[in-house]
């Protein structure tokens, strides 16, 4: 029942996943009958884990002795997405000759774990954006992964919250328009940042995060 499906996605505040065939397919896979993921967070976590996994059985067979570490891939993707969003870049150039201001090379993103970053950009977390260029599979996926990575840096690795707020908030104290999704997800993932983010813009936390 397509109409019921769309209406339910809108009610659950995940309709953004419907406008991309890849994420629409993931959402359809996550649902069994009328059993939807319990929360918006559950839906995005499932989608990201599925996108990060190696889809090709032939490739899985070749790398069976060294299976992909999904957590490392998701972490690497989160770092790339955080840089992409904060720097307002379009994507990543896989070859230096295809790099420009909007598509820096992977090295320009300075990934802490180069091997995991290469696996991330080779996964379906990213999609082709022209010859030797890629972009995130969906902006909301990038926002979710970036917030997840930033939350860990803030809560466990000493990244000062104020440095992040300086990028998220404009001179008037409001959320930068293009970073609302990241802001909302960060309020979910970071215990340290949550009170300050709610204080700054509770509506963005409600609309773009996962209040449930």
N, C-alpha and C positions, 0 to 999 in steps of 0.2 A: 504494500500500500504506500506508494511514493508520497502522497500528500500527507498521510499520517506520519511518515518518516521525517519529512521536512519540518512539520509542525512540532514534533517531539524534539528535534535537534534545536530548533529555535527556543523552545521552552527551557531546554537545558543549557542555553547560552553557548552552544558549540556550532552554530550555523556556519561560522567561518570555514569549517572543514568541508562544507558541501560544494564550494566553488572550485575545488581542485580535484580532478578525477582520482589522483593517487590517494589523497587523504579521505575522499569520499569512500573509496574502496576499503580503506583501513577501518573506517567507522562502521561500514556494513559488516566487516569481518568480526568486529568486536561485539556485535549484537546477535543474540540468539533468541529468536522469537520476539517476545516483548521484554527480554532481559537486557537492559541497557547498562553500561558502566555506572556505578553508583554515583560518581561525581564527575565534574568536568576535569578535575585533576587526573582521575583514573583513566579517562578517555585519552587525554594527551600523553600520559605516561605509556599507555599501551601503544599508541600510535608511534611514539618515538622509539620504543624498544623494537617494534616491528620494522620500522624504517632503518634502524641501525644494524639489524641482523643481516647476514649474508643471504641474499635471496637465491643465488644460483647454486643448485646442488652440485654441479660440476666443480665450481670453485670451492665449495665446502669440502668436497672430497679431496681436493688438492692440498687444502690447508688443515686437514683433520688433525695432524700432529701438533698444530699450533692454532687452536680454536680462537675465534675472535672474542676479546674481552669487551662485552657490551658496555660495561660501566666506564671503561677507559674511552671507548668510542664516543659515548654520550657526553662525557666530560670534555673531551677534545672539541666536539661539535659545539658545546655550550660556550667555550672560550672563543671560538671562531665567530659564533653568532653574536656574542656580546660586542666584539670589536666591530663587526659588520653594522650592528644597529647604532652603537654610539658614534661611530665615524661616518654614518650615513653612506655606506658603500653599497653597490648593487650586488656584488658577488666576488668570486675568486677566479683569477686566471690560472689555468693549469700549466700554461707555458708562458715564459717571460715575454715572448713576442706578442702575446695576446693581452698583455697587461696594460692598463691605463689608470687614470685617476679614479675611475669608478670600479674597476676590477683589478685590485692589487694581486700580486702573486701570493701563494700560500705562505712563503717565507716572510712576506711583509706583515702578516698577521701574528708573527712571532709565537707559534704554538709551543707550549712547554714540552709536549710529547709529540715529536714529529711523526713517529710511526702511527700513533693513534689518530693523529690529524689526517694523515693520508688515507687511513681506513675510513674515517668519517666522510671525507669529501668523495670517496669512492662508493659510499653507500647511498641509499635512496633518501637519506636526510637532505640531500642536495639533488638538484635536477639540472640538466643542461640549460645554458643560457646563451647559446651560440657556440661557435667553434672554439674548443679548448677553454670554455668558460662555464662556470656553474653558479647557481644561486640557491638559497634555501628552498626546500620543497614547498614551504608555505610560510608566510610571515609569522603567523601565530605559533608555528612550530619553532621558529627561530627565537621568538620572544620567550616561549616556555623554557627552552634549553638554556638560553642566556641567563634567565632568572635563576634557574637551578644552579648554574655554575657560580654566579655572583653570590648567591646565598651561602654556598659553602665557603667561598673566600671570606665573606663577611663574618660568618658565625664561627668558623673553625681555623681560619688561616690569617686573621689579623688585618684584613683589608678594611681601612677606615670607612665607616658608613658615610661620613661627610663627603668623601671624594666621589662616591657614587651619587649622592644627592646633588652634588654640584653639576653633574651631567644630566640627571633626571629632571631637575627643576629649573624653570626659567627665572629671570630677574625678578618677576612678580611673585615668585614662590609657587606658581602653578606648574603642573606637569607639562613637559615638552610634548607637543601633540603627537609626534611620531613615536614616542616612547611610552604611551599609555599602557599598551599590552605588557611590556616588560615591567612597568611599575606595578601593575596589578598582580602579576605572577610572583614578583619578588616579595610582595606582602604575604603571599601564601608560603613561600619556601624559606624565608629568613625570619627566625624568631627575633633576632636583634633589630632588624629593620622595620618589622611590622608596626610597632606603635608609632614610629615617626612617619611612616608612609600613610597610615590611617589619619593621623593628625593633619598631614599636608593635603590630602585629597581623598576623603572617604568614598566619594562616589566612584572614582576610578577604581579603587580597590574592589568595590561591589560589582561593578560592571565588567571589569576585565580580569578579575581574579577568580577565586572559587570560595565564596562565602560559606558554602555548605561544608 
